[in-house]
Amino acid sequence: MKKLLLLFFVLSSFIKVSACKCVRDPLPQEYLNANVVGVIKIIKVYDENIEQRTYKADVEFEKLYKGTKFKTLTVRGLIGNSSSGACEIDIQPNERYLILLSRSGGNGYTISSCTPKSNLSAMSSKDENSQLETLKKTFSYLDQNRYKFTGLTFTFCEYETSDDGQTDLSKIVDFQPKHSFSIYRVKINESSKIEEIVTITGFGSQDKIIEDVIKRKMIVDRPMFSNSSDRKEFLILLFYHKENSKTQYKNIISNYW
């Protein structure tokens, strides 16, 4: 499950595969931008169009977090013969995905290798259900507090790590979070270092210490290919990874789901 979920975060950064270039926003920004967000299962693939290099996929929604359910996706590529260099994708019956889709014209939705998504296990598990429950709570908060984010954009951030690969956030003692995520508004300088930080919603444990670590140790990534060169304020969302709490050298707080 964890390995499969890494696909989402690879797709949530700048990807370059031959001629294919994908630019993804952080998960919360993708959610706010999306028209439909949910977990789907591929039922069948068919109706290949060789000239347009597309085919159809019938889907079944297992969970819907945003938007309206639909029954058919247009897929970029050819069945069993897609080109990664052209941002095409090969999907198969019985595969399951967490998808965040934005309408790009026409009446339906199209999926490609650049579409923000996570390839889930063929069968749901306790671990997966727990992670999806975290996402559900995160998405619900974003919907209910959208007004707090007006004029701001969620972005990624980089950490200064120690030799063991852990960040200082993951070394905070007596950290017993009441919430599975936190959101911060940050103001940065010309070097993308944080000058000011305000907690919009915290973990409910050691929040002041976390603020201090973020301010001292994080560098903000300005969103790529967007009109953000003059912006000084951004949003950062961090997740608590309980599953890593008993594993040495793994981070329990990060901006990746």
TORLOPA-456629 format. One record per residue (C-alpha): residue number from 1; z, x, y; residue in one letter. Coordinates in steps of 0.02 Angstrom, whole numbers, plus 50000, padded with zeros to 5 digits. Layout:
// TORLOPA-456629
PT  NUM  Z  X  Y  A
...
This chain:
// TORLOPA-456629
PT  1  50000  50000  50000  M
PT  2  50051  50134  50125  K
PT  3  49894  50236  50091  K
PT  4  49786  50084  50115  L
PT  5  49870  50039  50278  L
PT  6  49825  50210  50347  L
PT  7  49647  50144  50357  L
PT  8  49699  50030  50498  F
PT  9  49766  50172  50603  F
PT  10  49618  50283  50571  V
PT  11  49512  50141  50636  L
PT  12  49633  50119  50781  S
PT  13  49586  50289  50851  S
PT  14  49424  50377  50897  F
PT  15  49314  50390  50743  I
PT  16  49159  50493  50727  K
PT  17  49058  50480  50567  V
PT  18  48882  50549  50587  S
PT  19  48803  50435  50719  A
PT  20  48940  50304  50709  C
PT  21  49069  50306  50847  K
PT  22  49211  50181  50850  C
PT  23  49340  50163  50986  V
PT  24  49492  50057  50946  R
PT  25  49641  50005  51049  D
PT  26  49821  50006  50985  P
PT  27  49869  49861  50872  L
PT  28  49954  49754  51007  P
PT  29  49805  49770  51123  Q
PT  30  49685  49728  50982  E
PT  31  49789  49573  50947  Y
PT  32  49786  49517  51128  L
PT  33  49598  49546  51137  N
PT  34  49557  49462  50971  A
PT  35  49500  49283  50945  N
PT  36  49553  49274  50762  V
PT  37  49690  49372  50673  V
PT  38  49740  49344  50493  G
PT  39  49739  49399  50312  V
PT  40  49582  49354  50216  I
PT  41  49519  49369  50038  K
PT  42  49335  49398  50003  I
PT  43  49270  49261  49887  I
PT  44  49088  49313  49868  K
PT  45  48950  49413  49953  V
PT  46  48769  49354  49963  Y
PT  47  48616  49320  50072  D
PT  48  48565  49500  50105  E
PT  49  48445  49524  50252  N
PT  50  48358  49692  50227  I
PT  51  48273  49692  50397  E
PT  52  48431  49658  50496  Q
PT  53  48539  49754  50371  R
PT  54  48669  49616  50358  T
PT  55  48739  49502  50225  Y
PT  56  48860  49357  50213  K
PT  57  49036  49350  50143  A
PT  58  49132  49192  50106  D
PT  59  49316  49213  50142  V
PT  60  49480  49125  50112  E
PT  61  49623  49138  50236  F
PT  62  49792  49179  50160  E
PT  63  49879  49194  50328  K
PT  64  49824  49149  50505  L
PT  65  49913  49225  50654  Y
PT  66  49791  49180  50791  K
PT  67  49635  49075  50815  G
PT  68  49545  48956  50697  T
PT  69  49500  48981  50515  K
PT  70  49318  49000  50463  F
PT  71  49231  49013  50295  K
PT  72  49093  49142  50318  T
PT  73  49079  49317  50393  L
PT  74  48923  49415  50436  T
PT  75  48939  49592  50368  V
PT  76  48843  49740  50438  R
PT  77  48756  49836  50299  G
PT  78  48676  49802  50130  L
PT  79  48770  49745  49976  I
PT  80  48828  49901  49885  G
PT  81  48720  50012  49996  N
PT  82  48794  50025  50169  S
PT  83  48775  50173  50287  S
PT  84  48936  50240  50363  S
PT  85  48832  50332  50492  G
PT  86  48771  50164  50557  A
PT  87  48945  50090  50561  C
PT  88  48905  49980  50412  E
PT  89  49033  49925  50282  I
PT  90  49032  49882  50098  D
PT  91  49150  49742  50050  I
PT  92  49174  49665  49878  Q
PT  93  49239  49501  49806  P
PT  94  49428  49491  49785  N
PT  95  49462  49622  49918  E
PT  96  49596  49575  50045  R
PT  97  49601  49624  50229  Y
PT  98  49708  49605  50382  L
PT  99  49576  49574  50515  I
PT  100  49576  49565  50705  L
PT  101  49409  49491  50757  L
PT  102  49332  49468  50929  S
PT  103  49183  49356  50954  R
PT  104  49032  49457  51010  S
PT  105  48909  49315  51039  G
PT  106  48834  49179  50932  G
PT  107  48933  49053  50832  N
PT  108  49013  49165  50700  G
PT  109  49103  49328  50673  Y
PT  110  49036  49496  50618  T
PT  111  49127  49637  50531  I
PT  112  49080  49822  50525  S
PT  113  49167  49987  50491  S
PT  114  49225  49984  50673  C
PT  115  49311  49816  50658  T
PT  116  49501  49834  50671  P
PT  117  49566  49794  50498  K
PT  118  49675  49854  50355  S
PT  119  49619  49850  50174  N
PT  120  49765  49773  50080  L
PT  121  49806  49782  49895  S
PT  122  49718  49662  49778  A
PT  123  49883  49572  49750  M
PT  124  50019  49545  49879  S
PT  125  50185  49633  49853  S
PT  126  50362  49628  49918  K
PT  127  50327  49782  50024  D
PT  128  50170  49706  50097  E
PT  129  50255  49539  50133  N
PT  130  50393  49630  50227  S
PT  131  50268  49727  50332  Q
PT  132  50167  49570  50369  L
PT  133  50326  49481  50421  E
PT  134  50355  49620  50548  T
PT  135  50179  49593  50614  L
PT  136  50207  49406  50624  K
PT  137  50361  49431  50732  K
PT  138  50269  49557  50840  T
PT  139  50119  49443  50865  F
PT  140  50233  49296  50905  S
PT  141  50322  49398  51039  Y
PT  142  50157  49453  51114  L
PT  143  50098  49272  51125  D
PT  144  50259  49207  51201  Q
PT  145  50273  49348  51329  N
PT  146  50092  49377  51375  R
PT  147  50134  49352  51559  Y
PT  148  50240  49511  51555  K
PT  149  50086  49614  51513  F
PT  150  49971  49550  51651  T
PT  151  49871  49693  51726  G
PT  152  49936  49817  51597  L
PT  153  49859  49893  51441  T
PT  154  49940  49950  51279  F
PT  155  49899  50129  51235  T
PT  156  49939  50264  51109  F
PT  157  50059  50407  51138  C
PT  158  50084  50580  51065  E
PT  159  50249  50657  51013  Y
PT  160  50318  50831  51017  E
PT  161  50369  50861  50836  T
PT  162  50482  50988  50754  S
PT  163  50434  51105  50612  D
PT  164  50476  50971  50483  D
PT  165  50352  50850  50562  G
PT  166  50484  50729  50623  Q
PT  167  50502  50670  50801  T
PT  168  50665  50666  50895  D
PT  169  50656  50476  50887  L
PT  170  50676  50485  50699  S
PT  171  50829  50597  50714  K
PT  172  50934  50480  50820  I
PT  173  51102  50458  50734  V
PT  174  51187  50290  50704  D
PT  175  51023  50199  50731  F
PT  176  51043  50022  50664  Q
PT  177  50905  49918  50741  P
PT  178  50919  49731  50758  K
PT  179  50733  49714  50790  H
PT  180  50582  49790  50703  S
PT  181  50486  49838  50860  F
PT  182  50509  49883  51042  S
PT  183  50396  49879  51196  I
PT  184  50404  49989  51350  Y
PT  185  50318  49995  51519  R
PT  186  50289  50175  51571  V
PT  187  50228  50259  51729  K
PT  188  50140  50426  51705  I
PT  189  50092  50574  51812  N
PT  190  49928  50669  51821  E
PT  191  49972  50764  51661  S
PT  192  50000  50598  51569  S
PT  193  50186  50636  51553  K
PT  194  50306  50492  51579  I
PT  195  50395  50485  51746  E
PT  196  50473  50313  51733  E
PT  197  50511  50198  51586  I
PT  198  50571  50019  51575  V
PT  199  50618  49933  51412  T
PT  200  50536  49762  51400  I
PT  201  50612  49727  51230  T
PT  202  50714  49854  51132  G
PT  203  50769  49886  50954  F
PT  204  50945  49830  50996  G
PT  205  51020  49998  50947  S
PT  206  51029  50163  51042  Q
PT  207  50903  50096  51168  D
PT  208  50956  50210  51312  K
PT  209  50943  50363  51201  I
PT  210  50771  50306  51142  I
PT  211  50714  50285  51322  E
PT  212  50770  50462  51361  D
PT  213  50680  50536  51210  V
PT  214  50520  50442  51251  I
PT  215  50524  50504  51431  K
PT  216  50554  50685  51382  R
PT  217  50449  50701  51225  K
PT  218  50300  50584  51237  M
PT  219  50130  50606  51316  I
PT  220  50027  50450  51349  V
PT  221  49847  50439  51292  D
PT  222  49741  50354  51423  R
PT  223  49632  50222  51339  P
PT  224  49458  50290  51304  M
PT  225  49300  50214  51376  F
PT  226  49394  50100  51493  S
PT  227  49423  50091  51679  N
PT  228  49592  50176  51667  S
PT  229  49566  50341  51758  S
PT  230  49664  50280  51909  D
PT  231  49796  50183  51815  R
PT  232  49973  50250  51814  K
PT  233  50064  50115  51714  E
PT  234  50039  50073  51532  F
PT  235  50126  49986  51387  L
PT  236  50189  50067  51226  I
PT  237  50242  49975  51069  L
PT  238  50346  50063  50936  L
PT  239  50383  50004  50759  F
PT  240  50538  50035  50653  Y
PT  241  50492  50092  50477  H
PT  242  50641  50048  50370  K
PT  243  50548  50105  50214  E
PT  244  50556  50285  50281  N
PT  245  50742  50285  50319  S
PT  246  50789  50363  50152  K
PT  247  50642  50481  50141  T
PT  248  50659  50656  50212  Q
PT  249  50531  50717  50339  Y
PT  250  50459  50543  50372  K
PT  251  50468  50457  50540  N
PT  252  50564  50295  50554  I
PT  253  50500  50257  50730  I
PT  254  50317  50270  50776  S
PT  255  50180  50179  50871  N
PT  256  50087  50148  50708  Y
PT  257  50119  49999  50597  W
